Amino acid sequence: MGYIFKTVHTTKKEVIGFQCSKCKKFFNAETNPFEFQEVVQINLDCGFNSVFGDENRYTATFCQHCFKDIAGQYLELVDFGEDDKD
């Protein structure tokens, strides 16, 4: 006996843009796709005794330029070897 299917209609959310947490500029996926593709979002769930507060939750969204300003000096370039390209 084969599979039996039913048609299901669903609604989904699609991200169409973002606002940078630092510079406050808006970036739209349609008008600026390259900036949109380079968005950096940080989600932080804190544990007990965290310097950010017990069990707090933080989020931040950055354009690539602001993220480079904030963290660029600490980032390390990763050289992907042939074995890592899969």
N, CA, C and O of each residue as an XYZ file, in Angstrom:
344
protein
N       0.856     -1.176      0.000
C       0.000      0.000      0.000
C       0.898      1.234      0.000
O       1.889      1.275      0.729
N       0.566      2.229     -0.799
C       1.377      3.442     -0.921
C       0.963      4.525      0.057
O       0.061      4.345      0.875
N       1.636      5.637     -0.050
C       1.343      6.790      0.805
C      -0.017      7.380      0.461
O      -0.464      7.305     -0.683
N      -0.660      7.956      1.441
C      -1.908      8.690      1.256
C      -1.624     10.137      1.637
O      -1.093     10.407      2.715
N      -1.975     11.060      0.762
C      -1.666     12.467      0.983
C      -2.935     13.285      1.163
O      -4.007     12.924      0.679
N      -2.783     14.389      1.867
C      -3.835     15.402      1.911
C      -3.177     16.749      1.673
O      -2.007     16.936      2.009
N      -3.900     17.674      1.107
C      -3.382     19.004      0.830
C      -3.603     19.879      2.058
O      -4.712     19.968      2.584
N      -2.526     20.524      2.505
C      -2.587     21.388      3.686
C      -2.152     22.789      3.270
O      -1.099     22.958      2.655
N      -2.939     23.766      3.597
C      -2.597     25.163      3.321
C      -2.074     25.781      4.609
O      -2.745     25.767      5.641
N      -0.866     26.323      4.529
C      -0.276     26.936      5.708
C       0.146     28.361      5.392
O       0.278     28.746      4.231
N       0.348     29.118      6.426
C       0.865     30.470      6.306
C       2.243     30.493      6.942
O       2.439     29.968      8.038
N       3.183     31.096      6.259
C       4.524     31.173      6.813
C       4.969     32.622      6.879
O       4.515     33.466      6.107
N       5.866     32.895      7.816
C       6.465     34.214      7.924
C       7.759     34.205      7.127
O       8.526     33.244      7.173
N       7.988     35.274      6.404
C       9.198     35.402      5.613
C       9.850     36.730      5.967
O       9.196     37.773      5.960
N      11.127     36.688      6.273
C      11.854     37.918      6.598
C      12.059     38.709      5.308
O      12.590     38.190      4.326
N      11.634     39.958      5.324
C      11.775     40.787      4.128
C      12.740     41.953      4.352
O      13.033     42.710      3.426
N      13.224     42.091      5.567
C      14.161     43.162      5.862
C      14.557     43.141      7.325
O      14.063     42.331      8.110
N      15.460     44.048      7.678
C      15.873     44.163      9.074
C      16.355     45.577      9.353
O      16.685     46.328      8.435
N      16.392     45.930     10.636
C      16.956     47.189     11.078
C      18.192     46.885     11.907
O      18.135     46.081     12.838
N      19.303     47.516     11.579
C      20.548     47.315     12.310
C      20.409     47.895     13.714
O      19.924     49.013     13.888
N      20.835     47.131     14.706
C      20.743     47.559     16.106
C      21.695     48.712     16.414
O      21.476     49.452     17.372
N      22.740     48.871     15.618
C      23.723     49.932     15.888
C      23.414     51.205     15.110
O      23.193     52.258     15.708
N      23.397     51.119     13.775
C      23.215     52.330     12.957
C      21.749     52.684     12.731
O      21.437     53.785     12.276
N      20.843     51.748     13.049
C      19.388     51.941     12.927
C      18.891     52.053     11.490
O      17.734     52.412     11.266
N      19.757     51.749     10.499
C      19.316     51.767      9.103
C      18.457     50.542      8.826
O      18.641     49.483      9.427
N      17.508     50.710      7.897
C      16.669     49.611      7.445
C      17.260     49.017      6.172
O      17.713     49.745      5.289
N      17.251     47.704      6.088
C      17.744     46.998      4.911
C      16.635     46.090      4.416
O      16.069     45.309      5.181
N      16.327     46.197      3.127
C      15.248     45.452      2.511
C      15.829     44.373      1.608
O      16.796     44.621      0.887
N      15.257     43.193      1.643
C      15.756     42.062      0.851
C      15.647     42.318     -0.651
O      16.495     41.854     -1.413
N      14.639     43.034     -1.081
C      14.447     43.261     -2.513
C      15.310     44.397     -3.041
O      15.875     44.289     -4.129
N      15.417     45.478     -2.289
C      16.148     46.645     -2.787
C      17.643     46.581     -2.497
O      18.431     47.251     -3.164
N      18.041     45.785     -1.512
C      19.451     45.684     -1.165
C      19.795     44.244     -0.790
O      20.119     43.975      0.367
N      19.730     43.317     -1.740
C      19.889     41.894     -1.423
C      21.261     41.524     -0.877
O      21.365     40.599     -0.072
N      22.319     42.220     -1.294
C      23.656     41.856     -0.826
C      23.842     42.214      0.649
O      24.434     41.442      1.403
N      23.348     43.359      1.056
C      23.395     43.711      2.478
C      22.518     42.762      3.288
O      22.880     42.348      4.390
N      21.375     42.428      2.730
C      20.445     41.531      3.415
C      21.073     40.160      3.647
O      20.852     39.546      4.691
N      21.850     39.679      2.684
C      22.478     38.361      2.809
C      23.584     38.339      3.860
O      23.936     37.269      4.358
N      24.131     39.489      4.200
C      25.255     39.553      5.139
C      24.833     39.970      6.548
O      25.685     40.317      7.366
N      23.556     39.942      6.837
C      23.069     40.308      8.162
C      23.659     39.368      9.221
O      23.820     38.173      8.977
N      23.975     39.913     10.385
C      24.473     39.115     11.510
C      23.492     39.288     12.659
O      23.266     40.401     13.134
N      22.913     38.184     13.098
C      21.998     38.239     14.230
C      22.568     37.414     15.366
O      22.992     36.274     15.181
N      22.567     38.017     16.548
C      23.076     37.351     17.741
C      21.909     37.123     18.686
O      21.177     38.057     19.012
N      21.735     35.893     19.123
C      20.732     35.544     20.132
C      21.481     34.944     21.314
O      22.224     33.974     21.163
N      21.281     35.525     22.489
C      22.022     35.107     23.676
C      21.045     34.716     24.775
O      20.249     35.537     25.232
N      21.108     33.467     25.192
C      20.337     32.978     26.329
C      21.293     32.837     27.505
O      22.224     32.031     27.460
N      21.070     33.604     28.536
C      21.982     33.628     29.675
C      21.616     32.555     30.699
O      20.449     32.200     30.863
N      22.617     32.064     31.363
C      22.419     31.082     32.428
C      22.436     31.752     33.785
O      22.360     32.976     33.896
N      22.537     30.935     34.806
C      22.622     31.466     36.159
C      23.975     32.131     36.374
O      24.994     31.660     35.870
N      23.977     33.213     37.115
C      25.195     33.935     37.484
C      25.882     34.564     36.277
O      27.089     34.803     36.315
N      25.140     34.834     35.212
C      25.695     35.477     34.029
C      25.924     36.959     34.303
O      25.179     37.577     35.064
N      26.952     37.525     33.686
C      27.193     38.964     33.820
C      26.069     39.770     33.164
O      25.943     40.972     33.401
N      25.259     39.111     32.346
C      24.129     39.766     31.684
C      22.821     39.590     32.449
O      21.778     40.074     32.011
N      22.869     38.909     33.577
C      21.667     38.689     34.387
C      21.179     37.263     34.284
O      21.241     36.648     33.219
N      20.701     36.747     35.381
C      20.239     35.366     35.441
C      19.096     35.110     34.463
O      18.046     35.750     34.522
N      19.326     34.166     33.571
C      18.335     33.679     32.616
C      17.712     34.759     31.732
O      16.583     34.606     31.267
N      18.444     35.850     31.501
C      17.960     36.868     30.571
C      18.179     36.396     29.142
O      18.998     35.514     28.883
N      17.442     36.990     28.230
C      17.563     36.675     26.806
C      17.771     37.989     26.055
O      17.019     38.947     26.237
N      18.801     38.019     25.210
C      19.129     39.208     24.431
C      19.178     38.851     22.951
O      19.444     37.707     22.581
N      18.918     39.848     22.116
C      19.069     39.691     20.683
C      19.594     40.999     20.102
O      19.287     42.077     20.609
N      20.378     40.902     19.050
C      20.890     42.073     18.343
C      21.046     41.690     16.873
O      21.405     40.558     16.548
N      20.772     42.646     15.997
C      20.877     42.428     14.560
C      21.758     43.531     13.989
O      21.522     44.715     14.230
N      22.784     43.130     13.225
C      23.739     44.100     12.716
C      23.909     43.982     11.206
O      23.905     42.884     10.650
N      24.059     45.138     10.549
C      24.495     45.119      9.153
C      25.971     44.742      9.169
O      26.626     44.831     10.207
N      26.492     44.323      8.026
C      27.868     43.847      7.978
C      28.878     44.930      8.353
O      29.926     44.626      8.921
N      28.574     46.180      8.044
C      29.509     47.270      8.324
C      29.613     47.534      9.830
O      30.710     47.716     10.359
N      28.491     47.552     10.498
C      28.497     47.771     11.947
C      29.104     46.582     12.681
O      29.822     46.759     13.666
N      28.817     45.365     12.204
C      29.414     44.196     12.840
C      30.931     44.209     12.690
O      31.654     43.823     13.608
N      31.408     44.651     11.533
C      32.854     44.765     11.342
C      33.434     45.794     12.303
O      34.506     45.573     12.866
N      32.741     46.921     12.502
C      33.201     47.941     13.452
C      33.272     47.392     14.872
O      34.208     47.687     15.616
N      32.281     46.598     15.239
C      32.189     46.082     16.606
C      33.151     44.920     16.853
O      33.861     44.907     17.858
N      33.176     43.952     15.948
C      33.884     42.690     16.216
C      35.015     42.387     15.245
O      35.730     41.402     15.431
N      35.194     43.199     14.222
C      36.148     42.893     13.170
C      37.551     42.570     13.653
O      38.196     41.664     13.126
N      38.025     43.295     14.643
C      39.396     43.062     15.115
C      39.551     41.738     15.851
O      40.672     41.275     16.061
N      38.432     41.119     16.246
C      38.487     39.864     16.985
C      38.204     38.636     16.118
O      38.407     37.504     16.555
N      37.743     38.861     14.905
C      37.393     37.740     14.032
C      38.642     37.114     13.425
O      39.602     37.806     13.087
N      38.609     35.811     13.297
C      39.709     35.079     12.683
C      39.227     34.460     11.382
O      38.193     33.792     11.349
N      39.974     34.684     10.313
C      39.633     34.123      9.013
C      39.908     32.627      9.034
O      40.994     32.198      9.422
N      38.937     31.841      8.623
C      39.057     30.392      8.605
C      39.403     29.950      7.192
O      38.713     30.306      6.238
N      40.469     29.178      7.060
C      40.871     28.636      5.775
C      40.273     27.242      5.653
O      40.688     26.316      6.351
N      39.297     27.096      4.764
C      38.666     25.797      4.579
C      39.576     24.919      3.740
O      39.925     25.273      2.614
N      39.959     23.780      4.284
C      40.744     22.813      3.542
C      39.845     22.020      2.620
O      38.623     22.161      2.665
N      40.421     21.212      1.809
C      39.650     20.385      0.879
C      38.668     19.469      1.602
O      37.583     19.203      1.084
N      39.028     18.982      2.793
C      38.153     18.070      3.542
C      36.957     18.799      4.147
O      35.946     18.168      4.454
N      37.054     20.128      4.325
C      35.993     20.891      4.985
C      34.963     21.446      4.024
O      33.990     22.049      4.478
N      35.120     21.278      2.743
C      34.237     21.912      1.756
C      32.946     21.150      1.511
O      32.109     21.607      0.733
N      32.763     20.021      2.138
C      31.549     19.225      1.916
C      30.344     19.838      2.557
O      29.247     19.289      2.461
